[in-house]
């Protein structure tokens, strides 16, 4: 797929945040997958890319042949303005698909000050912000990470919270949700 932001990347402060195509990214054929996950880091690309736990989840999910994990990061204010002005969704760096196309949208909760970015990313990605408003064909919104032990502030926006090491259970969750959706549950 073509990068939907290509026509205006040169107008941004740091366009490299949004182009994708890094060495060692993993791209898979969506027709062959059981489950798809948009791993979302609610901060800028530079901060999220330096986070080891995020890289571990990406690797763990993608080593499974029937699962796919792609990455999305919170856009900076210049990019958000362009996206909203042009009515463009937040997309992942691997396939440039909007968050709304995935079975699961998963957020890494590293610190409380990033919680508002979660809401912004859901809105930009075409996913209903409140869990109670989410339709059956929308992705499940999952959160985990160090701040998951105190999830009350974000509970109205998530379908569920994973407490503990996500790499031990996330593949099972993604496979279960993907199979259930394919079976019409």
Biotite code that builds the C-alpha atoms (Angstrom):
import biotite.structure as struc

atoms = struc.array([
    struc.Atom([0.000, 0.000, 0.000], chain_id="A", res_id=1, res_name="UNK", atom_name="CA", element="C"),
    struc.Atom([1.086, 3.547, -0.637], chain_id="A", res_id=2, res_name="UNK", atom_name="CA", element="C"),
    struc.Atom([1.879, 5.945, 2.200], chain_id="A", res_id=3, res_name="UNK", atom_name="CA", element="C"),
    struc.Atom([-1.217, 8.196, 2.474], chain_id="A", res_id=4, res_name="UNK", atom_name="CA", element="C"),
    struc.Atom([0.942, 11.012, 3.836], chain_id="A", res_id=5, res_name="UNK", atom_name="CA", element="C"),
    struc.Atom([3.471, 11.091, 0.971], chain_id="A", res_id=6, res_name="UNK", atom_name="CA", element="C"),
    struc.Atom([2.132, 14.275, -0.616], chain_id="A", res_id=7, res_name="UNK", atom_name="CA", element="C"),
    struc.Atom([2.858, 16.452, 2.415], chain_id="A", res_id=8, res_name="UNK", atom_name="CA", element="C"),
    struc.Atom([5.680, 14.743, 4.323], chain_id="A", res_id=9, res_name="UNK", atom_name="CA", element="C"),
    struc.Atom([8.113, 17.430, 3.156], chain_id="A", res_id=10, res_name="UNK", atom_name="CA", element="C"),
    struc.Atom([6.067, 20.030, 5.051], chain_id="A", res_id=11, res_name="UNK", atom_name="CA", element="C"),
    struc.Atom([6.556, 18.323, 8.431], chain_id="A", res_id=12, res_name="UNK", atom_name="CA", element="C"),
    struc.Atom([9.204, 19.054, 11.035], chain_id="A", res_id=13, res_name="UNK", atom_name="CA", element="C"),
    struc.Atom([10.386, 15.418, 11.177], chain_id="A", res_id=14, res_name="UNK", atom_name="CA", element="C"),
    struc.Atom([8.949, 13.467, 8.221], chain_id="A", res_id=15, res_name="UNK", atom_name="CA", element="C"),
    struc.Atom([11.017, 10.342, 8.933], chain_id="A", res_id=16, res_name="UNK", atom_name="CA", element="C"),
    struc.Atom([8.636, 9.560, 11.805], chain_id="A", res_id=17, res_name="UNK", atom_name="CA", element="C"),
    struc.Atom([5.921, 8.647, 9.307], chain_id="A", res_id=18, res_name="UNK", atom_name="CA", element="C"),
    struc.Atom([7.567, 6.977, 6.319], chain_id="A", res_id=19, res_name="UNK", atom_name="CA", element="C"),
    struc.Atom([8.098, 3.423, 7.604], chain_id="A", res_id=20, res_name="UNK", atom_name="CA", element="C"),
    struc.Atom([10.365, 1.137, 5.584], chain_id="A", res_id=21, res_name="UNK", atom_name="CA", element="C"),
    struc.Atom([13.007, 0.685, 8.288], chain_id="A", res_id=22, res_name="UNK", atom_name="CA", element="C"),
    struc.Atom([15.405, -2.241, 8.104], chain_id="A", res_id=23, res_name="UNK", atom_name="CA", element="C"),
    struc.Atom([14.039, -5.444, 9.635], chain_id="A", res_id=24, res_name="UNK", atom_name="CA", element="C"),
    struc.Atom([10.348, -4.461, 9.615], chain_id="A", res_id=25, res_name="UNK", atom_name="CA", element="C"),
    struc.Atom([8.037, -7.399, 9.177], chain_id="A", res_id=26, res_name="UNK", atom_name="CA", element="C"),
    struc.Atom([5.374, -7.339, 6.499], chain_id="A", res_id=27, res_name="UNK", atom_name="CA", element="C"),
    struc.Atom([2.923, -10.194, 6.077], chain_id="A", res_id=28, res_name="UNK", atom_name="CA", element="C"),
    struc.Atom([0.185, -11.219, 3.673], chain_id="A", res_id=29, res_name="UNK", atom_name="CA", element="C"),
    struc.Atom([-3.058, -10.317, 5.455], chain_id="A", res_id=30, res_name="UNK", atom_name="CA", element="C"),
    struc.Atom([-5.023, -12.954, 3.544], chain_id="A", res_id=31, res_name="UNK", atom_name="CA", element="C"),
    struc.Atom([-3.088, -15.702, 5.348], chain_id="A", res_id=32, res_name="UNK", atom_name="CA", element="C"),
    struc.Atom([-3.459, -14.376, 8.910], chain_id="A", res_id=33, res_name="UNK", atom_name="CA", element="C"),
    struc.Atom([-5.591, -15.482, 11.818], chain_id="A", res_id=34, res_name="UNK", atom_name="CA", element="C"),
    struc.Atom([-5.147, -12.297, 13.864], chain_id="A", res_id=35, res_name="UNK", atom_name="CA", element="C"),
    struc.Atom([-3.868, -8.758, 13.342], chain_id="A", res_id=36, res_name="UNK", atom_name="CA", element="C"),
    struc.Atom([-2.602, -6.360, 16.007], chain_id="A", res_id=37, res_name="UNK", atom_name="CA", element="C"),
    struc.Atom([-1.792, -2.670, 15.776], chain_id="A", res_id=38, res_name="UNK", atom_name="CA", element="C"),
    struc.Atom([0.808, -2.089, 18.477], chain_id="A", res_id=39, res_name="UNK", atom_name="CA", element="C"),
    struc.Atom([0.412, 1.536, 19.500], chain_id="A", res_id=40, res_name="UNK", atom_name="CA", element="C"),
    struc.Atom([2.872, 3.567, 21.499], chain_id="A", res_id=41, res_name="UNK", atom_name="CA", element="C"),
    struc.Atom([1.149, 6.719, 22.814], chain_id="A", res_id=42, res_name="UNK", atom_name="CA", element="C"),
    struc.Atom([4.154, 8.954, 22.251], chain_id="A", res_id=43, res_name="UNK", atom_name="CA", element="C"),
    struc.Atom([6.313, 10.019, 19.312], chain_id="A", res_id=44, res_name="UNK", atom_name="CA", element="C"),
    struc.Atom([8.217, 7.614, 17.105], chain_id="A", res_id=45, res_name="UNK", atom_name="CA", element="C"),
    struc.Atom([11.591, 8.456, 18.644], chain_id="A", res_id=46, res_name="UNK", atom_name="CA", element="C"),
    struc.Atom([10.425, 7.617, 22.151], chain_id="A", res_id=47, res_name="UNK", atom_name="CA", element="C"),
    struc.Atom([8.498, 4.490, 21.184], chain_id="A", res_id=48, res_name="UNK", atom_name="CA", element="C"),
    struc.Atom([11.252, 3.061, 18.978], chain_id="A", res_id=49, res_name="UNK", atom_name="CA", element="C"),
    struc.Atom([13.696, 3.227, 21.854], chain_id="A", res_id=50, res_name="UNK", atom_name="CA", element="C"),
    struc.Atom([11.440, 1.161, 24.120], chain_id="A", res_id=51, res_name="UNK", atom_name="CA", element="C"),
    struc.Atom([12.685, -2.424, 24.417], chain_id="A", res_id=52, res_name="UNK", atom_name="CA", element="C"),
    struc.Atom([9.355, -3.883, 25.620], chain_id="A", res_id=53, res_name="UNK", atom_name="CA", element="C"),
    struc.Atom([7.592, -2.596, 22.502], chain_id="A", res_id=54, res_name="UNK", atom_name="CA", element="C"),
    struc.Atom([10.216, -4.264, 20.299], chain_id="A", res_id=55, res_name="UNK", atom_name="CA", element="C"),
    struc.Atom([9.855, -7.534, 22.214], chain_id="A", res_id=56, res_name="UNK", atom_name="CA", element="C"),
    struc.Atom([6.057, -7.599, 21.698], chain_id="A", res_id=57, res_name="UNK", atom_name="CA", element="C"),
    struc.Atom([6.516, -6.843, 17.994], chain_id="A", res_id=58, res_name="UNK", atom_name="CA", element="C"),
    struc.Atom([8.991, -9.701, 17.638], chain_id="A", res_id=59, res_name="UNK", atom_name="CA", element="C"),
    struc.Atom([6.959, -12.185, 19.730], chain_id="A", res_id=60, res_name="UNK", atom_name="CA", element="C"),
    struc.Atom([3.733, -11.593, 17.803], chain_id="A", res_id=61, res_name="UNK", atom_name="CA", element="C"),
    struc.Atom([5.383, -11.626, 14.388], chain_id="A", res_id=62, res_name="UNK", atom_name="CA", element="C"),
    struc.Atom([7.316, -14.852, 14.966], chain_id="A", res_id=63, res_name="UNK", atom_name="CA", element="C"),
    struc.Atom([3.922, -16.582, 14.839], chain_id="A", res_id=64, res_name="UNK", atom_name="CA", element="C"),
    struc.Atom([3.114, -17.388, 11.183], chain_id="A", res_id=65, res_name="UNK", atom_name="CA", element="C"),
    struc.Atom([-0.609, -16.739, 11.544], chain_id="A", res_id=66, res_name="UNK", atom_name="CA", element="C"),
    struc.Atom([-0.307, -13.441, 13.456], chain_id="A", res_id=67, res_name="UNK", atom_name="CA", element="C"),
    struc.Atom([0.747, -9.985, 12.437], chain_id="A", res_id=68, res_name="UNK", atom_name="CA", element="C"),
    struc.Atom([1.818, -7.018, 14.536], chain_id="A", res_id=69, res_name="UNK", atom_name="CA", element="C"),
    struc.Atom([2.306, -3.584, 13.003], chain_id="A", res_id=70, res_name="UNK", atom_name="CA", element="C"),
    struc.Atom([3.352, -0.359, 14.739], chain_id="A", res_id=71, res_name="UNK", atom_name="CA", element="C"),
    struc.Atom([1.776, 3.070, 15.151], chain_id="A", res_id=72, res_name="UNK", atom_name="CA", element="C"),
    struc.Atom([3.013, 6.036, 17.134], chain_id="A", res_id=73, res_name="UNK", atom_name="CA", element="C"),
    struc.Atom([1.340, 9.223, 18.260], chain_id="A", res_id=74, res_name="UNK", atom_name="CA", element="C"),
    struc.Atom([1.775, 11.954, 15.653], chain_id="A", res_id=75, res_name="UNK", atom_name="CA", element="C"),
    struc.Atom([3.295, 15.287, 16.584], chain_id="A", res_id=76, res_name="UNK", atom_name="CA", element="C"),
    struc.Atom([1.087, 18.387, 16.404], chain_id="A", res_id=77, res_name="UNK", atom_name="CA", element="C"),
    struc.Atom([2.190, 19.351, 12.866], chain_id="A", res_id=78, res_name="UNK", atom_name="CA", element="C"),
    struc.Atom([1.268, 15.905, 11.560], chain_id="A", res_id=79, res_name="UNK", atom_name="CA", element="C"),
    struc.Atom([-1.996, 15.769, 13.482], chain_id="A", res_id=80, res_name="UNK", atom_name="CA", element="C"),
    struc.Atom([-3.064, 19.087, 11.944], chain_id="A", res_id=81, res_name="UNK", atom_name="CA", element="C"),
    struc.Atom([-2.333, 17.828, 8.426], chain_id="A", res_id=82, res_name="UNK", atom_name="CA", element="C"),
    struc.Atom([-4.161, 14.550, 9.091], chain_id="A", res_id=83, res_name="UNK", atom_name="CA", element="C"),
    struc.Atom([-7.250, 16.304, 10.421], chain_id="A", res_id=84, res_name="UNK", atom_name="CA", element="C"),
    struc.Atom([-7.227, 18.963, 7.674], chain_id="A", res_id=85, res_name="UNK", atom_name="CA", element="C"),
    struc.Atom([-7.067, 16.220, 5.023], chain_id="A", res_id=86, res_name="UNK", atom_name="CA", element="C"),
    struc.Atom([-9.343, 13.752, 6.860], chain_id="A", res_id=87, res_name="UNK", atom_name="CA", element="C"),
    struc.Atom([-6.635, 11.065, 6.863], chain_id="A", res_id=88, res_name="UNK", atom_name="CA", element="C"),
    struc.Atom([-6.523, 8.268, 9.457], chain_id="A", res_id=89, res_name="UNK", atom_name="CA", element="C"),
    struc.Atom([-3.611, 7.245, 11.656], chain_id="A", res_id=90, res_name="UNK", atom_name="CA", element="C"),
    struc.Atom([-1.996, 4.280, 9.924], chain_id="A", res_id=91, res_name="UNK", atom_name="CA", element="C"),
    struc.Atom([0.644, 1.702, 10.793], chain_id="A", res_id=92, res_name="UNK", atom_name="CA", element="C"),
    struc.Atom([4.186, 1.934, 9.452], chain_id="A", res_id=93, res_name="UNK", atom_name="CA", element="C"),
    struc.Atom([4.273, -1.532, 7.867], chain_id="A", res_id=94, res_name="UNK", atom_name="CA", element="C"),
    struc.Atom([1.170, -1.616, 5.626], chain_id="A", res_id=95, res_name="UNK", atom_name="CA", element="C"),
    struc.Atom([-0.220, 1.911, 6.069], chain_id="A", res_id=96, res_name="UNK", atom_name="CA", element="C"),
    struc.Atom([-3.549, 0.457, 7.214], chain_id="A", res_id=97, res_name="UNK", atom_name="CA", element="C"),
    struc.Atom([-5.726, 2.485, 9.606], chain_id="A", res_id=98, res_name="UNK", atom_name="CA", element="C"),
    struc.Atom([-6.059, 1.244, 13.167], chain_id="A", res_id=99, res_name="UNK", atom_name="CA", element="C"),
    struc.Atom([-9.721, 0.430, 12.474], chain_id="A", res_id=100, res_name="UNK", atom_name="CA", element="C"),
    struc.Atom([-8.661, -2.406, 10.109], chain_id="A", res_id=101, res_name="UNK", atom_name="CA", element="C"),
    struc.Atom([-7.055, -4.485, 12.878], chain_id="A", res_id=102, res_name="UNK", atom_name="CA", element="C"),
    struc.Atom([-8.550, -7.129, 15.172], chain_id="A", res_id=103, res_name="UNK", atom_name="CA", element="C"),
    struc.Atom([-6.776, -5.592, 18.168], chain_id="A", res_id=104, res_name="UNK", atom_name="CA", element="C"),
    struc.Atom([-5.389, -2.150, 18.893], chain_id="A", res_id=105, res_name="UNK", atom_name="CA", element="C"),
    struc.Atom([-2.946, -2.530, 21.764], chain_id="A", res_id=106, res_name="UNK", atom_name="CA", element="C"),
    struc.Atom([-1.438, 0.306, 23.793], chain_id="A", res_id=107, res_name="UNK", atom_name="CA", element="C"),
    struc.Atom([1.685, 0.273, 25.903], chain_id="A", res_id=108, res_name="UNK", atom_name="CA", element="C"),
    struc.Atom([1.084, 2.193, 29.136], chain_id="A", res_id=109, res_name="UNK", atom_name="CA", element="C"),
    struc.Atom([4.457, 3.558, 30.142], chain_id="A", res_id=110, res_name="UNK", atom_name="CA", element="C"),
    struc.Atom([3.383, 6.657, 32.083], chain_id="A", res_id=111, res_name="UNK", atom_name="CA", element="C"),
    struc.Atom([0.108, 8.346, 32.970], chain_id="A", res_id=112, res_name="UNK", atom_name="CA", element="C"),
    struc.Atom([0.820, 11.584, 31.097], chain_id="A", res_id=113, res_name="UNK", atom_name="CA", element="C"),
    struc.Atom([0.423, 9.718, 27.800], chain_id="A", res_id=114, res_name="UNK", atom_name="CA", element="C"),
    struc.Atom([-3.172, 8.625, 28.464], chain_id="A", res_id=115, res_name="UNK", atom_name="CA", element="C"),
    struc.Atom([-4.642, 11.537, 26.490], chain_id="A", res_id=116, res_name="UNK", atom_name="CA", element="C"),
    struc.Atom([-2.539, 10.435, 23.519], chain_id="A", res_id=117, res_name="UNK", atom_name="CA", element="C"),
    struc.Atom([-4.354, 7.097, 23.618], chain_id="A", res_id=118, res_name="UNK", atom_name="CA", element="C"),
    struc.Atom([-7.674, 8.859, 23.088], chain_id="A", res_id=119, res_name="UNK", atom_name="CA", element="C"),
    struc.Atom([-6.205, 10.974, 20.310], chain_id="A", res_id=120, res_name="UNK", atom_name="CA", element="C"),
    struc.Atom([-4.752, 7.933, 18.552], chain_id="A", res_id=121, res_name="UNK", atom_name="CA", element="C"),
    struc.Atom([-8.061, 6.052, 18.739], chain_id="A", res_id=122, res_name="UNK", atom_name="CA", element="C"),
    struc.Atom([-9.878, 9.050, 17.282], chain_id="A", res_id=123, res_name="UNK", atom_name="CA", element="C"),
    struc.Atom([-7.321, 9.520, 14.505], chain_id="A", res_id=124, res_name="UNK", atom_name="CA", element="C"),
    struc.Atom([-7.315, 5.769, 13.794], chain_id="A", res_id=125, res_name="UNK", atom_name="CA", element="C"),
    struc.Atom([-11.090, 5.594, 13.273], chain_id="A", res_id=126, res_name="UNK", atom_name="CA", element="C"),
    struc.Atom([-11.834, 3.621, 16.445], chain_id="A", res_id=127, res_name="UNK", atom_name="CA", element="C"),
    struc.Atom([-14.601, 4.688, 18.829], chain_id="A", res_id=128, res_name="UNK", atom_name="CA", element="C"),
    struc.Atom([-13.042, 6.282, 21.883], chain_id="A", res_id=129, res_name="UNK", atom_name="CA", element="C"),
    struc.Atom([-15.414, 4.916, 24.534], chain_id="A", res_id=130, res_name="UNK", atom_name="CA", element="C"),
    struc.Atom([-15.680, 1.150, 24.910], chain_id="A", res_id=131, res_name="UNK", atom_name="CA", element="C"),
    struc.Atom([-19.454, 1.429, 25.402], chain_id="A", res_id=132, res_name="UNK", atom_name="CA", element="C"),
    struc.Atom([-19.778, 3.030, 21.942], chain_id="A", res_id=133, res_name="UNK", atom_name="CA", element="C"),
    struc.Atom([-17.596, 0.513, 20.125], chain_id="A", res_id=134, res_name="UNK", atom_name="CA", element="C"),
    struc.Atom([-19.348, -1.609, 17.502], chain_id="A", res_id=135, res_name="UNK", atom_name="CA", element="C"),
    struc.Atom([-18.730, -5.331, 17.053], chain_id="A", res_id=136, res_name="UNK", atom_name="CA", element="C"),
    struc.Atom([-16.752, -4.833, 13.846], chain_id="A", res_id=137, res_name="UNK", atom_name="CA", element="C"),
    struc.Atom([-14.307, -2.433, 15.503], chain_id="A", res_id=138, res_name="UNK", atom_name="CA", element="C"),
    struc.Atom([-11.025, -3.622, 17.004], chain_id="A", res_id=139, res_name="UNK", atom_name="CA", element="C"),
    struc.Atom([-10.690, -4.661, 20.609], chain_id="A", res_id=140, res_name="UNK", atom_name="CA", element="C"),
    struc.Atom([-8.697, -2.040, 22.504], chain_id="A", res_id=141, res_name="UNK", atom_name="CA", element="C"),
    struc.Atom([-6.196, -3.588, 24.900], chain_id="A", res_id=142, res_name="UNK", atom_name="CA", element="C"),
    struc.Atom([-3.675, -1.890, 27.151], chain_id="A", res_id=143, res_name="UNK", atom_name="CA", element="C"),
    struc.Atom([-0.777, -3.199, 29.170], chain_id="A", res_id=144, res_name="UNK", atom_name="CA", element="C"),
    struc.Atom([2.568, -2.177, 30.561], chain_id="A", res_id=145, res_name="UNK", atom_name="CA", element="C"),
    struc.Atom([3.842, -0.735, 33.838], chain_id="A", res_id=146, res_name="UNK", atom_name="CA", element="C"),
    struc.Atom([0.787, 1.484, 34.396], chain_id="A", res_id=147, res_name="UNK", atom_name="CA", element="C"),
    struc.Atom([-1.685, -1.357, 33.798], chain_id="A", res_id=148, res_name="UNK", atom_name="CA", element="C"),
    struc.Atom([-1.728, -2.119, 37.513], chain_id="A", res_id=149, res_name="UNK", atom_name="CA", element="C"),
    struc.Atom([-3.809, 1.047, 38.009], chain_id="A", res_id=150, res_name="UNK", atom_name="CA", element="C"),
    struc.Atom([-6.106, 1.053, 34.978], chain_id="A", res_id=151, res_name="UNK", atom_name="CA", element="C"),
    struc.Atom([-9.110, 2.923, 36.390], chain_id="A", res_id=152, res_name="UNK", atom_name="CA", element="C"),
    struc.Atom([-8.470, 6.219, 34.527], chain_id="A", res_id=153, res_name="UNK", atom_name="CA", element="C"),
    struc.Atom([-8.473, 4.494, 31.145], chain_id="A", res_id=154, res_name="UNK", atom_name="CA", element="C"),
    struc.Atom([-10.981, 1.714, 31.885], chain_id="A", res_id=155, res_name="UNK", atom_name="CA", element="C"),
    struc.Atom([-13.852, 3.446, 30.011], chain_id="A", res_id=156, res_name="UNK", atom_name="CA", element="C"),
    struc.Atom([-11.757, 3.420, 26.828], chain_id="A", res_id=157, res_name="UNK", atom_name="CA", element="C"),
    struc.Atom([-10.393, -0.151, 26.855], chain_id="A", res_id=158, res_name="UNK", atom_name="CA", element="C"),
    struc.Atom([-12.023, -3.508, 26.300], chain_id="A", res_id=159, res_name="UNK", atom_name="CA", element="C"),
    struc.Atom([-9.554, -5.106, 28.667], chain_id="A", res_id=160, res_name="UNK", atom_name="CA", element="C"),
    struc.Atom([-6.229, -4.563, 30.395], chain_id="A", res_id=161, res_name="UNK", atom_name="CA", element="C"),
    struc.Atom([-3.363, -7.059, 30.529], chain_id="A", res_id=162, res_name="UNK", atom_name="CA", element="C"),
    struc.Atom([-1.501, -7.001, 33.817], chain_id="A", res_id=163, res_name="UNK", atom_name="CA", element="C"),
    struc.Atom([1.888, -8.684, 33.795], chain_id="A", res_id=164, res_name="UNK", atom_name="CA", element="C"),
    struc.Atom([4.184, -9.682, 30.977], chain_id="A", res_id=165, res_name="UNK", atom_name="CA", element="C"),
    struc.Atom([2.315, -9.251, 27.708], chain_id="A", res_id=166, res_name="UNK", atom_name="CA", element="C"),
    struc.Atom([4.758, -11.287, 25.670], chain_id="A", res_id=167, res_name="UNK", atom_name="CA", element="C"),
    struc.Atom([3.601, -14.421, 27.514], chain_id="A", res_id=168, res_name="UNK", atom_name="CA", element="C"),
    struc.Atom([-0.077, -14.026, 26.653], chain_id="A", res_id=169, res_name="UNK", atom_name="CA", element="C"),
    struc.Atom([-0.540, -11.553, 23.801], chain_id="A", res_id=170, res_name="UNK", atom_name="CA", element="C"),
    struc.Atom([-0.142, -14.162, 21.025], chain_id="A", res_id=171, res_name="UNK", atom_name="CA", element="C"),
    struc.Atom([-2.873, -16.287, 22.602], chain_id="A", res_id=172, res_name="UNK", atom_name="CA", element="C"),
    struc.Atom([-5.180, -13.281, 22.881], chain_id="A", res_id=173, res_name="UNK", atom_name="CA", element="C"),
    struc.Atom([-4.544, -12.208, 19.278], chain_id="A", res_id=174, res_name="UNK", atom_name="CA", element="C"),
    struc.Atom([-5.145, -15.709, 17.942], chain_id="A", res_id=175, res_name="UNK", atom_name="CA", element="C"),
    struc.Atom([-8.344, -16.149, 19.997], chain_id="A", res_id=176, res_name="UNK", atom_name="CA", element="C"),
    struc.Atom([-9.797, -12.782, 18.909], chain_id="A", res_id=177, res_name="UNK", atom_name="CA", element="C"),
    struc.Atom([-8.800, -13.324, 15.274], chain_id="A", res_id=178, res_name="UNK", atom_name="CA", element="C"),
    struc.Atom([-10.371, -16.813, 15.130], chain_id="A", res_id=179, res_name="UNK", atom_name="CA", element="C"),
    struc.Atom([-13.513, -15.621, 16.885], chain_id="A", res_id=180, res_name="UNK", atom_name="CA", element="C"),
    struc.Atom([-13.961, -12.775, 14.394], chain_id="A", res_id=181, res_name="UNK", atom_name="CA", element="C"),
    struc.Atom([-13.437, -15.073, 11.413], chain_id="A", res_id=182, res_name="UNK", atom_name="CA", element="C"),
    struc.Atom([-16.083, -17.417, 12.848], chain_id="A", res_id=183, res_name="UNK", atom_name="CA", element="C"),
    struc.Atom([-18.550, -14.537, 13.206], chain_id="A", res_id=184, res_name="UNK", atom_name="CA", element="C"),
    struc.Atom([-18.554, -14.341, 16.992], chain_id="A", res_id=185, res_name="UNK", atom_name="CA", element="C"),
])
